[in-house]
Amino acid sequence: MALNYIWIAFFIIAFVIGLVKLIFFGDTAVFKLMVDGLFDSTKSSIMDIALPLIGTMAFWLGIMNIGEKAGAIRFLSRIVGPFFSRLFPEIPKNHPATGQMMMNFSANLLGLDNAATPLGLKAMGSLQELNPQKETASNAQIMFLVLHTSGLTLLPISIIAQRAILGAKDPSDIFIPCIIATYVATLAGMLICAFWQKINLWDRVVIAWLLGLSTFIGLIVWYFTVYLSKEQISEVSKVVSNVMLLFIPVLFIWGALRKKVNVFETFIEGAKGGFETSVKIIPYLVAMLAGISVFRYSGALGFLVDGFKWVFVYLGSDTRFTDALPVAFLKPLTGSGARAMMLESMRTFGPDSFVGRLSCIFNGSADTTFYIVALYFGSVGIKKSRYAITAGLLADLVGVIAAIFVGYLFFG
């Protein structure tokens, strides 16, 4: 399993770099830094992620159960069925997994991270029920995971808010570049998985849906840029996301009432699974975050960035983008680390600098691939991820390249 070798590499590379720093550079603090980071990450994986996730999981799994009894998930499955049946040929027609995946993608689109994770775990559980080899990821699970890790988001609310806090003249100026970069990454993820799984993307239904989605996103970008001021973009993003976060539960509850479902009992029945799922993923979270922590605090990323800078200096290219690369390298590993590095870049270079803006685009153009693989596959007991990590990282790479291009296009 790829994740096995990657996890081993985190520790071995970190230890070797630590020895090099200690022996050749006299850095006596490097191992303490790695050990402190190791204990902090293992504590954080429980106290800051797993335990808070229990409440969120319980709530959204309860709401999803209401939605299923109300017929909302089945309704969504019928709408996206023609498209998803081409992308996910292993899933039977009108299966609940289709609607659950659509709910997850919708939550991601709106930047509703708290809702997206429980909805995604629920969808992964339904896909696992269809999986004939319980310890090996199916094609449908890999396609879903890669589309999820590409991080397609229309409303990068948290990034805009952090830019405003740090005094950016126009906090929302990264809005369109983020959408473009993350959309390119999502399309790349779809193409990569389709190539691997031999899915025909030239099907008329697939092309029609992709053109429709592209047009929809294009119209949103056009409306935001033509009809809204820069201040209104940030405000509308926040309002829309919060309204949708409450609208979904209310809509499901209303639908269940119409069908005379015992809403409260249905909610409790679904919420019970929140605790079980959250406890099940704890070992996977601890393992992945511990490995990422020692790799990060060893300084390996610093050597990687310096190597890239040297190459582009040698080629005579502009190297400004390399100062933002730590965010791109950290994003597949750890969301909190990438966010911290983004904030550090804005503090160091300024929120309105090229590096500060590109750091924000990098942070908004992908998701935490390794964390999501460990979380989602761990929740259903999958041990063999096949090509999931490779496909996810290739999509991330395309997103990074797209982010660099749009960064220079808009702010270079």
Secondary structure by P-SEA (a helix, b strand, c coil): caaaaaaaaaaaaaaaaaaaaaacccccaaaaaaaaaaaaaaaaaccccaaaaaaaaaaaaaaaaaaaaaaaaaaaaaaaaaaaaaaccccccccaaaaaaaaaaaaaaacaaaaaaaaaaaaaaaaaaaccccccccaaaaaaaaaaaccccccaaaaaaaaaaacccccccaaaaaaaaaaaaaaaaaaaaaaaaccccccaaaaaaaaaaaaaaaaaaaaaaccccaaaaaaaaaaaaaaaaaaaaaaaaaaaaaaccaaaaaaaaaacaaaaaaaaaaaaaaaaaaaaaaaaacaaaaaaaaaaaaaaaaacccccccccccccccccccaaaaaaaaaaaaaaaccccaaaaaaaaaaacccaaaaaaaaaaaaaccccccaaaaaaaaaaaaaaaaaaaaaaaccc
